[in-house]
Amino acid sequence: MTSQFKTFLLLGLLTAIILAVGQYFGGRGGLLIALGLALFMNLGSYWYSDKIVLKMYKARELSATEAPMLHEIVEELAHAARIPKPRVYLIPQDAPNAFATGRNPSNAAVAVTSGILRLLDQDELRGVLAHETAHIAHRDILIQCTAAVLASAIVTIANIMQFTVIFGGGRNNEEGGGGNAAAALLLAFLAPLAASLIQFAISRSREYLADEGGAEFSGKPLALASALGKLDSVSRSIPMRAGNPSTAHMFIVNPFTASRMASLFSTHPPVAERIARLRDIASDMRRR
């Protein structure tokens, strides 16, 4: 099963959870409310998610005269990926990281932190930007944003329905008494958990694809592997400040520190595994 197929299958499961939760708690009316909420959140995220996240991290757009090397790399990679050149932003933080955003390749941006510019050499930085260019070319930003919004809709609906059940409302309380109420509370707890696990699976799948695309566009998979090793090591001691965990999936490595238990729900695959895959890609390139 390909990563692309897995991604759309998982998005379908997220949508199914929304419909199931809405219908279980509210019947046909709940189903319509769930659909309406998901549609509203998706439209908002489609048009404004890039502006929101760039503002959240106080990113500032860089002109070509301010950062000629960055703009040159981004332009070369965009040409290799056959997409329009993304806008370039700087995030004033010491944590070394980067992400891409935008609803489509024509409205895309790449953002890098001050820390990553100090940490990586030019080839490693090119590898990171190639990874982000691959996200844009694969339209991962829209896919991941859709997954995040659908998961948020599930959590919102479940919270509303939990409140309704606890305080005696809802059709299932009326029809089946305490047994249905207990089942409703269990569903309201399990649905957001399932949604989160599906969202994490989607994000991990897209990261592998972006690593492969980044290796292709830059032509130097080992440089990207080296960058990932450095970023993973330093990010553990210098996490992003004032960030929102819901944006973690956007970054090339997890920007927030986490416990071992939380790592089970990480939006990113293990860096060691990503590096191993990139080394395999490098070996394949040498044999061609």
Secondary structure by P-SEA (a helix, b strand, c coil): ccaaaaaaaaaaaaaaaaaaaaaaccaaaaaaaaaaaaaaaaaaaaccaaaaaaaaabbbbbcccccaaaaaaaaaaaaaacccbbbbbbbcccccccccccccccbbbbbbcaaaaacccaaaaaaaaaaaaaaaaaaaaaaaaaaaaaaaaaaaaaaaaaaaaaaccccccccccaaaaaaaaaaaaaaaaaaaaaaaaaaaaaaaaaaaaaaaaaccaaaaaaaaaaaaaaaaaccccccccccccccccccccccaaaaaacccccaaaaaaaaaaaaaaaaac
